[in-house]
Amino acid sequence: MPIHFNHTIVHAVDRAAEAAFFTEMFGLPPAVEFGHFLAAHIADQASIDFVQHGDGDIPAQHYAFLVSEEDFDGIHARIRERGLDHWADPQAARPGEINHHDGGRGVYFMSPSGHFYEAITRPYGGGDPV
């Protein structure tokens, strides 16, 4: 039986702000309450579930999303419209740029809780685009 991704939990300083930032930046419907989570639904019946982190000290995580060329255009436009810092690389050595790995485009940007979100149009290593 194949394994399918279902959900992950993202700890947030302010779960509502983190969920709103994520859904707005990725052009998704608003997150919905699910227990003590705010669940943002993505493709393949999966979700990104935001939870309030108790002490405010959250280790930064990296979340990468494969998006279409059109969605990338929207994400990149929203990054620029908001004046967000963004990078072509995970080391943040190429500020204000995007990458073109494997013939696609990619960008890294930081969430309100300090997580690195990444949008790419082709899987690294040459996989098929969305």
Backbone bond lengths (Angstrom), bond angles and torsions (degrees), N, CA, C in turn:
res aa  C-N    CA-C-N  psi(-1)  N-CA   C-N-CA  omega(-1)  CA-C   N-CA-C  phi
1 M - - - 1.455 - - 1.526 109.00 -
2 P 1.333 117.33 132.52 1.469 118.72 178.18 1.524 110.64 -69.63
3 I 1.317 115.20 153.88 1.462 121.71 177.31 1.521 107.96 -97.04
4 H 1.318 116.63 131.98 1.456 122.00 178.33 1.521 109.21 -117.98
5 F 1.312 115.70 138.82 1.455 120.81 175.39 1.524 108.21 -70.27
6 N 1.333 117.75 136.77 1.453 121.16 -179.74 1.528 112.44 -114.54
7 H 1.337 118.65 -51.05 1.456 120.49 179.43 1.524 110.41 -164.46
8 T 1.305 114.26 163.07 1.453 121.18 170.29 1.523 107.04 -139.65
9 I 1.309 116.00 159.77 1.454 121.54 -178.89 1.524 108.69 -109.10
10 V 1.316 115.56 128.61 1.455 122.73 178.23 1.529 107.71 -110.57
11 H 1.317 116.52 118.18 1.458 121.35 177.15 1.523 108.89 -77.65
12 A 1.330 115.51 140.06 1.454 119.99 -174.65 1.523 111.44 -138.06
13 V 1.323 115.14 147.74 1.455 121.28 172.90 1.530 108.51 -64.71
14 D 1.333 116.21 -41.56 1.465 123.61 177.21 1.521 105.99 -136.53
15 R 1.331 117.09 101.83 1.476 120.17 -172.82 1.518 112.06 -60.27
16 A 1.336 118.40 -36.54 1.461 120.71 -179.89 1.533 110.84 -66.23
17 A 1.323 117.03 -43.74 1.462 120.92 179.33 1.523 110.78 -66.41
18 E 1.334 116.72 -41.62 1.474 120.67 -179.97 1.530 110.57 -64.82
19 A 1.340 116.60 -45.09 1.469 120.70 -179.88 1.525 110.77 -64.53
20 A 1.335 117.08 -42.56 1.464 120.12 179.20 1.524 110.84 -64.21
21 F 1.329 117.20 -43.18 1.461 120.85 177.99 1.527 110.03 -58.87
22 F 1.332 116.99 -48.78 1.460 121.27 -178.26 1.525 111.27 -60.09
23 T 1.335 117.10 -51.07 1.465 119.32 -176.16 1.523 111.60 -66.84
24 E 1.323 117.14 -37.86 1.467 119.50 177.93 1.518 111.35 -66.40
25 M 1.333 117.33 -46.42 1.470 120.46 -176.98 1.523 111.86 -64.99
26 F 1.333 117.23 -36.40 1.455 120.22 -178.26 1.529 112.81 -95.34
27 G 1.323 117.44 6.35 1.452 121.11 175.37 1.521 113.59 66.44
28 L 1.328 116.99 39.39 1.466 122.34 -177.43 1.519 110.78 -107.32
29 P 1.337 116.99 161.60 1.469 119.26 172.72 1.529 109.68 -63.20
30 P 1.322 117.61 158.15 1.466 120.03 178.91 1.530 111.84 -57.34
31 A 1.327 115.44 150.17 1.466 121.07 177.09 1.526 109.28 -67.70
32 V 1.333 115.86 153.65 1.467 121.37 -179.04 1.524 109.91 -117.61
33 E 1.326 115.59 149.90 1.464 121.71 177.99 1.523 109.69 -64.81
34 F 1.323 115.41 134.53 1.461 122.56 173.39 1.524 105.75 -145.84
35 G 1.325 116.17 96.30 1.457 119.83 -173.54 1.513 109.46 62.69
36 H 1.325 116.84 -128.30 1.466 119.53 178.24 1.531 112.04 -95.40
37 F 1.327 116.26 16.58 1.463 122.28 178.60 1.526 110.18 -107.76
38 L 1.329 115.28 158.54 1.454 122.76 163.20 1.517 104.70 -110.95
39 A 1.322 117.45 115.83 1.462 122.56 -174.08 1.524 110.69 -100.36
40 A 1.325 115.07 121.16 1.461 122.01 174.57 1.523 107.05 -99.75
41 H 1.316 116.03 117.63 1.463 119.80 -176.06 1.523 110.64 -85.67
42 I 1.337 114.38 131.36 1.461 122.19 178.04 1.523 107.95 -118.14
43 A 1.309 118.60 -169.78 1.466 122.81 -176.90 1.529 112.53 -62.77
44 D 1.302 115.25 161.95 1.464 123.56 173.27 1.527 113.13 61.85
45 Q 1.325 117.06 33.03 1.463 123.49 178.03 1.535 112.68 59.56
46 A 1.314 116.51 27.33 1.464 121.61 179.08 1.525 108.80 -100.84
47 S 1.336 115.12 165.01 1.460 119.05 178.06 1.519 110.82 -144.75
48 I 1.318 113.72 155.74 1.451 122.99 170.85 1.523 104.30 -107.95
49 D 1.331 117.17 116.19 1.458 122.20 -172.80 1.524 110.02 -105.64
50 F 1.312 116.65 119.06 1.460 122.46 -176.98 1.518 109.64 -95.67
51 V 1.333 115.92 132.22 1.457 121.97 -179.41 1.524 108.93 -127.57
52 Q 1.319 115.03 144.48 1.460 120.74 176.94 1.520 108.71 -70.54
53 H 1.319 116.68 127.62 1.460 121.79 179.58 1.524 107.98 -93.82
54 G 1.307 115.90 129.20 1.462 121.34 -171.63 1.508 117.23 -61.57
55 D 1.330 118.97 -51.12 1.467 119.14 -169.34 1.523 114.68 -96.91
56 G 1.319 118.26 -2.77 1.462 120.75 178.15 1.508 115.02 82.12
57 D 1.337 119.38 -11.94 1.461 122.22 178.99 1.524 107.94 -94.47
58 I 1.329 116.28 97.13 1.462 121.51 -173.86 1.522 109.73 -112.36
59 P 1.335 117.86 122.86 1.465 118.47 174.07 1.527 110.21 -67.03
60 A 1.309 116.89 135.51 1.460 121.28 179.59 1.522 110.16 -65.36
61 Q 1.310 115.20 137.02 1.463 122.47 176.20 1.525 108.62 -118.30
62 H 1.323 115.78 168.04 1.461 122.26 178.89 1.523 107.18 -122.76
63 Y 1.336 115.60 126.07 1.458 121.86 178.54 1.519 108.04 -126.35
64 A 1.336 117.24 118.49 1.461 122.18 -177.86 1.524 109.65 -110.89
65 F 1.337 115.72 139.86 1.454 121.68 -176.99 1.525 110.35 -130.03
66 L 1.316 115.46 130.66 1.456 122.35 175.59 1.520 107.69 -84.71
67 V 1.328 116.61 120.68 1.459 122.02 -175.92 1.528 109.94 -127.15
68 S 1.316 115.83 163.15 1.467 120.33 176.91 1.533 109.41 -73.84
69 E 1.305 115.63 165.99 1.466 121.05 176.84 1.530 110.13 -59.08
70 E 1.342 116.88 -42.91 1.461 121.12 -179.74 1.527 110.74 -64.23
71 D 1.333 117.18 -43.83 1.464 120.04 178.22 1.524 110.83 -63.93
72 F 1.324 117.01 -38.67 1.467 119.80 177.92 1.526 109.96 -59.79
73 D 1.336 116.49 -43.77 1.469 119.50 178.82 1.525 110.71 -55.65
74 G 1.341 116.78 -44.35 1.455 121.10 -179.94 1.513 112.29 -66.37
75 I 1.325 116.94 -44.08 1.471 121.36 179.20 1.529 110.20 -61.67
76 H 1.321 115.71 -48.29 1.465 119.68 -179.00 1.526 110.78 -63.22
77 A 1.333 117.65 -38.60 1.466 120.96 177.62 1.531 110.51 -63.60
78 R 1.338 117.49 -42.01 1.466 119.98 179.75 1.528 111.13 -66.73
79 I 1.323 117.38 -36.80 1.469 120.92 175.50 1.530 109.72 -58.73
80 R 1.325 115.63 -48.47 1.470 120.00 -178.85 1.528 111.62 -67.48
81 E 1.349 117.46 -41.84 1.469 120.74 179.68 1.524 111.62 -59.90
82 R 1.320 117.01 -37.05 1.469 121.26 -179.13 1.524 112.52 -84.59
83 G 1.324 116.58 -6.16 1.464 120.10 -178.82 1.516 112.47 67.08
84 L 1.352 116.98 30.84 1.460 120.73 -178.69 1.522 111.35 -76.97
85 D 1.310 115.84 142.36 1.457 119.48 169.71 1.517 107.85 -63.40
86 H 1.324 115.72 140.14 1.459 120.62 176.52 1.525 108.25 -151.11
87 W 1.331 114.35 159.84 1.450 120.36 -172.59 1.523 110.78 -141.15
88 A 1.323 115.10 157.85 1.454 121.70 175.44 1.520 111.59 -87.87
89 D 1.327 117.71 -6.33 1.462 121.17 -172.65 1.528 110.35 -144.71
90 P 1.339 116.88 156.48 1.466 119.69 -178.31 1.530 113.59 -71.95
91 Q 1.303 118.14 -15.60 1.470 120.60 177.55 1.523 111.71 -85.29
92 A 1.335 116.89 -3.54 1.466 123.00 -178.47 1.530 111.90 59.76
93 A 1.332 116.35 31.85 1.459 121.54 179.98 1.532 112.11 -88.17
94 R 1.346 116.71 -12.38 1.465 120.56 -179.43 1.530 109.26 -122.92
95 P 1.337 116.79 71.50 1.466 120.41 -177.14 1.526 112.68 -66.05
96 G 1.337 114.89 145.95 1.457 120.68 176.39 1.509 114.86 73.30
97 E 1.340 117.09 8.87 1.465 121.24 -177.69 1.518 110.55 -118.09
98 I 1.348 115.34 167.15 1.456 122.29 168.62 1.523 106.94 -118.99
99 N 1.326 116.73 163.50 1.457 119.01 176.58 1.521 109.92 -103.39
100 H 1.328 115.54 168.73 1.467 122.20 -179.43 1.522 110.19 -131.14
101 H 1.336 116.11 38.36 1.464 120.61 -178.30 1.529 111.00 -62.99
102 D 1.324 114.68 139.70 1.468 122.51 175.47 1.524 112.69 54.75
103 G 1.333 117.00 29.34 1.456 120.87 177.09 1.513 114.53 79.86
104 G 1.323 117.59 7.63 1.460 121.08 179.01 1.512 110.79 -111.81
105 R 1.318 115.26 -159.27 1.460 120.96 176.61 1.526 108.30 -132.51
106 G 1.333 115.21 148.45 1.452 120.14 178.74 1.509 111.17 -148.21
107 V 1.341 115.28 150.14 1.455 120.87 179.28 1.526 108.63 -148.74
108 Y 1.321 115.32 145.68 1.465 123.49 176.41 1.522 107.60 -114.82
109 F 1.341 116.52 141.03 1.452 120.95 174.12 1.528 108.58 -151.80
110 M 1.331 115.94 161.17 1.454 120.68 -172.03 1.526 111.30 -103.51
111 S 1.326 114.60 141.94 1.461 121.52 178.56 1.527 110.64 -86.99
112 P 1.344 117.56 170.06 1.467 120.03 178.43 1.530 113.78 -59.12
113 S 1.340 118.09 -28.64 1.469 120.99 179.30 1.523 112.75 -90.32
114 G 1.336 117.50 2.78 1.457 121.43 177.00 1.513 115.43 91.16
115 H 1.337 117.98 13.42 1.457 121.13 176.11 1.526 109.34 -83.68
116 F 1.330 116.11 149.49 1.456 121.07 174.58 1.515 108.98 -92.94
117 Y 1.336 115.89 118.23 1.462 121.57 172.24 1.521 106.90 -98.46
118 E 1.316 115.00 144.76 1.462 121.15 179.43 1.517 108.27 -132.70
119 A 1.313 116.32 134.17 1.458 122.03 173.68 1.525 107.12 -117.12
120 I 1.340 116.47 127.95 1.467 121.45 178.72 1.527 108.70 -132.07
121 T 1.333 115.67 150.87 1.463 119.76 -179.99 1.526 112.82 -101.37
122 R 1.320 116.52 -11.97 1.475 120.82 175.26 1.517 107.57 -139.93
123 P 1.325 117.20 138.80 1.464 118.56 176.82 1.528 110.12 -62.24
124 Y 1.307 115.99 140.74 1.460 118.99 176.34 1.516 108.70 -64.63
125 G 1.308 116.35 137.53 1.457 121.48 -177.59 1.513 112.68 99.26
126 G 1.329 117.19 1.59 1.452 120.10 172.36 1.506 117.36 94.33
127 G 1.310 119.55 21.39 1.465 121.40 177.44 1.516 112.07 -71.82
128 D 1.314 115.66 176.16 1.458 121.17 -178.99 1.522 111.12 -75.31
129 P 1.345 116.01 144.80 1.474 120.00 175.81 1.528 110.19 -72.50
130 V 1.326 115.57 173.15 1.475 121.49 177.15 1.506 108.96 -71.72
